[in-house]
Amino acid sequence: MEIYTLLREFADSWMLLFLFVFFVGMVLWVLTGRSKSYRDTAEMIFRHDDKPLSDEESDR
């Protein structure tokens, strides 16, 4: 069996299943709320969009 055929069969079956399970897992992880600590980090860029950073907040 050629290596291309072997890799093609692997990609068509097991890798497709793995990627589907990974995608569903990521969607469930986001929807269940376990990603809240990451959301706070991601929103840090937009935290002071309305007003400048105050002096006491800049000391942190």
Secondary structure, 3 states (H helix, E strand, C coil): CCHHHHHHHHHHHHHHHHHHHHHHHHHHHHHHCCCHHHHHHHHHHHCCCCCCCCHHHHCC
